[in-house]
């Protein structure tokens, strides 16, 4: 069970990063390697989404972690043991002081996963472990408390192996109340069902496994802040736009990466969303000023265009976390058939740099989505 707790400090960083502490996250070392799109899609599809959780839990963030993220100077030992990557997801119910952390990690084979669990279980965190009937061995439950900074967290957790993956979830409280052990077991059961569904060659609801391979991947480009699938309930919860055309989306993959250092950090977000009808994708573009919350000093770009797109909208705005060039951020939204693409460049050195990079990203992403070239363009304008 140490496997689950090794990442708790990292997950705290993930959660705070996704809430806006971008500059701190950018100090971390960029990912040293890349993971294939199929593996990333599988791991991200296993963790629960808003539809799998009780009412009141809101999406916080999700991303991939490297061996360096988990083990620091001991990363080589983890990689040598067959570790590939770990995917983590966090939801929170602030009214009940509860959060749910779920993870799925990939290993080179089932034996490596089993041995890797033992490797990461080397330190006793003071938790009480017990038996579990969910998934394959090694599998167990854990309960107790641990320190997260100055806060004492109470936890009920379940972890297990599924072929060459180690999976798990934890229900945690920060107010001294007892976490719901049955909820942890229920979520673990959902994850097992989703893993079985994927192993049978099928996809869970609102999961399009092709999307990671059709979206620009920023592995190695900076510090990954967000990566994963979002369903209609997640998206509308993020934008607080219940009942909009976004409720009709079929699947969405979003990546956000921080590029640069310290106060000069810029962030890039690329999202690819699919709809059942081309009109819905086009309407999302046309209604974008109303669907998405207004940006600071937002202004429409009248001459915005993306060659090959069916409809396009673009906006300049200022980053509230940056004092360099007031209008230093750029968002372009376009549709191609049933695909909707959102490109966001925030906190660039200047408005020109933001527009240039966003425009180049839009061209590259169009190629990704339509089967053409799929390479991240030059991002050096963001670090000048």
PyMOL commands that set and color helices and strands:
alter all, ss='L'
color gray80, all
select helices_A, chain A and resi 2-6+8-18+22-25+37-46+50-52+67-80+94-96+110-120+181-199+212-214+232-239+245-248+262-264+278-286+288-291+351-369+380-383
alter helices_A, ss='H'
color red, helices_A
select strands_A, chain A and resi 58-65+83-93+98-107+128-130+136-148+151-162+165-173+223-230+249-259+266-275+299-300+311-317+329-336+339-346
alter strands_A, ss='S'
color yellow, strands_A
deselect
rebuild
show_as cartoon
